[in-house]
Amino acid sequence: MSTALVTGASAGLGVEFAGQLAARGHDVVLVARSRARLEEVAERIRREHRVRAEVVVQDLAAPDAVPNVVAALAERAITVHTLVNNAGFGTAGRFEEIADGRDRDQLMVNVVSLVALTRALVPQVLAERGAIVNVASTAGFQPTPYFATYSAGKAFVLNFSLALRAELKGRAKVLCVCPGPVETNFFDTVEVGRSAAIGGRFTTPEAVVKASLAALDRDRGYLVPGLLNGLNAHLTPRRPRKMVAAIAERITRTALGDALTGTVTR
Ligand SMILES: NC(=O)c1ccc[n+]([C@@H]2O[C@H](COP(=O)([O-])OP(=O)(O)OC[C@H]3O[C@@H](n4cnc5c(N)ncnc54)[C@H](OP(=O)(O)O)[C@@H]3O)[C@@H](O)[C@H]2O)c1
């Protein structure tokens, strides 16, 4: 049976990706830091879907994260058919006030480990004529002040995915999923809480993953789940770039309101 590896499979979208891929008959490998939550998810998947579910506990912000994951797969003789790079978290606020090192950790998880894991597993994905699913965000469609590194990282993920898709065309599928606000723990960890949704309409992990797997079936390059999110992502002008950033600054500052604490005033 072909195996899907899902990062960030202890919560939110990752749990849903793992469950829906298992429902399609994939064995699954679940990667994240929280061992107890991963074991719980794995146990439920084995019970409900009668597939193999393996747990790899790994902090993807650590420099040796990807070699550790690759070693764990080799030890268990697992070959990956579908790689879902979903693990991630947001950082938000005035750039100079975000705790030192937090943006670095965020970029390690959201960008550096995503690329490294893709590089490490792409030979397996190609051999299996499988798929790579990268989770970006609607934040990746424009520069987003007060989410400066998060939005830039997600823009990287979107462009990296589209470029890789063009390279791998006909040999493996590559899909980039760009959700708007989804009901997950994301908003418990980002500094500005639920105001990080910036007025967007929330959807469920179940709906996002269902739409993602349907998009993968149709070999689409990227997906913005939800009509309103799609309109926002596609109708937002891209130029003049400085003006787009200035308008985004106003919109985001207004949406964040009191959540944007600090001493710098305008
Ligand atoms: N929710 C939204 O509104 C939204 C919108 C657009 C894009 N996204 C993207 O969707 C993806 C999934 O997020 P979510 O919404 O499902 O949030 P979530 O419920 O907070 O789940 C995040 C997952 O990432 C894992 N993770 C975080 N830091 C990690 C680290 N250092 N090492 C390994 N795993 C780590 C977490 O596991 P552990 O804590 O156990 O390590 C958890 O399984 C992220 O890439 C996020 O940027 C979310």
Ligand as a Chemical Component Dictionary entry (heavy atoms), coordinates in Angstrom:
data_LIG
# 
_chem_comp.id                   LIG 
_chem_comp.type                 NON-POLYMER 
_chem_comp.pdbx_formal_charge   0 
_chem_comp.three_letter_code    LIG 
# 
loop_
_chem_comp_atom.comp_id 
_chem_comp_atom.atom_id 
_chem_comp_atom.alt_atom_id 
_chem_comp_atom.type_symbol 
_chem_comp_atom.charge 
_chem_comp_atom.model_Cartn_x 
_chem_comp_atom.model_Cartn_y 
_chem_comp_atom.model_Cartn_z 
_chem_comp_atom.pdbx_ordinal 
LIG N1  N1  N 0  -5.521 27.815 10.168 1  
LIG C1  C1  C 0  -5.450 28.762 9.242  2  
LIG O1  O1  O 0  -6.229 29.722 9.237  3  
LIG C2  C2  C 0  -4.399 28.661 8.151  4  
LIG C3  C3  C 0  -4.543 29.506 7.048  5  
LIG C4  C4  C 0  -3.593 29.432 6.029  6  
LIG C5  C5  C 0  -2.558 28.542 6.121  7  
LIG N2  N2  N 1  -2.427 27.740 7.227  8  
LIG C6  C6  C 0  -1.296 26.818 7.275  9  
LIG O2  O2  O 0  -1.778 25.521 7.514  10 
LIG C7  C7  C 0  -0.742 24.714 8.073  11 
LIG C8  C8  C 0  -1.305 23.889 9.219  12 
LIG O3  O3  O 0  -1.677 24.755 10.274 13 
LIG P1  P1  P 0  -3.026 24.562 11.107 14 
LIG O4  O4  O 0  -3.929 25.663 10.727 15 
LIG O5  O5  O -1 -3.502 23.164 11.016 16 
LIG O6  O6  O 0  -2.484 24.916 12.568 17 
LIG P2  P2  P 0  -2.365 24.028 13.901 18 
LIG O7  O7  O 0  -3.686 23.451 14.262 19 
LIG O8  O8  O 0  -1.690 24.931 14.873 20 
LIG O9  O9  O 0  -1.380 22.844 13.492 21 
LIG C9  C9  C 0  -0.041 23.089 13.204 22 
LIG C10 C10 C 0  0.702  21.775 13.074 23 
LIG O10 O10 O 0  2.086  22.077 12.770 24 
LIG C11 C11 C 0  2.910  21.410 13.725 25 
LIG N3  N3  N 0  4.107  22.160 14.041 26 
LIG C12 C12 C 0  4.192  23.461 14.456 27 
LIG N4  N4  N 0  5.465  23.756 14.768 28 
LIG C13 C13 C 0  6.203  22.632 14.527 29 
LIG C14 C14 C 0  7.574  22.284 14.674 30 
LIG N5  N5  N 0  8.459  23.173 15.153 31 
LIG N6  N6  N 0  7.959  21.059 14.331 32 
LIG C15 C15 C 0  7.068  20.136 13.881 33 
LIG N7  N7  N 0  5.769  20.387 13.725 34 
LIG C16 C16 C 0  5.337  21.622 14.055 35 
LIG C17 C17 C 0  2.035  21.268 14.967 36 
LIG O11 O11 O 0  2.453  20.149 15.728 37 
LIG P3  P3  P 0  3.240  20.184 17.133 38 
LIG O12 O12 O 0  2.835  21.422 17.860 39 
LIG O13 O13 O 0  2.825  18.918 17.776 40 
LIG O14 O14 O 0  4.679  20.169 16.756 41 
LIG C18 C18 C 0  0.682  20.975 14.350 42 
LIG O15 O15 O 0  0.559  19.596 14.066 43 
LIG C19 C19 C 0  0.378  25.689 8.448  44 
LIG O16 O16 O 0  1.411  25.615 7.492  45 
LIG C20 C20 C 0  -0.306 27.053 8.394  46 
LIG O17 O17 O 0  0.607  28.086 8.095  47 
LIG C21 C21 C 0  -3.343 27.775 8.239  48 
# 
loop_
_chem_comp_bond.comp_id 
_chem_comp_bond.atom_id_1 
_chem_comp_bond.atom_id_2 
_chem_comp_bond.value_order 
_chem_comp_bond.pdbx_ordinal 
LIG N1  C1  SING 1  
LIG C1  O1  DOUB 2  
LIG C1  C2  SING 3  
LIG C2  C3  SING 4  
LIG C2  C21 DOUB 5  
LIG C3  C4  DOUB 6  
LIG C4  C5  SING 7  
LIG C5  N2  DOUB 8  
LIG N2  C6  SING 9  
LIG N2  C21 SING 10 
LIG C6  O2  SING 11 
LIG C6  C20 SING 12 
LIG O2  C7  SING 13 
LIG C7  C8  SING 14 
LIG C7  C19 SING 15 
LIG C8  O3  SING 16 
LIG O3  P1  SING 17 
LIG P1  O4  DOUB 18 
LIG P1  O5  SING 19 
LIG P1  O6  SING 20 
LIG O6  P2  SING 21 
LIG P2  O7  DOUB 22 
LIG P2  O8  SING 23 
LIG P2  O9  SING 24 
LIG O9  C9  SING 25 
LIG C9  C10 SING 26 
LIG C10 O10 SING 27 
LIG C10 C18 SING 28 
LIG O10 C11 SING 29 
LIG C11 N3  SING 30 
LIG C11 C17 SING 31 
LIG N3  C12 SING 32 
LIG N3  C16 SING 33 
LIG C12 N4  DOUB 34 
LIG N4  C13 SING 35 
LIG C13 C14 SING 36 
LIG C13 C16 DOUB 37 
LIG C14 N5  SING 38 
LIG C14 N6  DOUB 39 
LIG N6  C15 SING 40 
LIG C15 N7  DOUB 41 
LIG N7  C16 SING 42 
LIG C17 O11 SING 43 
LIG C17 C18 SING 44 
LIG O11 P3  SING 45 
LIG P3  O12 DOUB 46 
LIG P3  O13 SING 47 
LIG P3  O14 SING 48 
LIG C18 O15 SING 49 
LIG C19 O16 SING 50 
LIG C19 C20 SING 51 
LIG C20 O17 SING 52 
# 
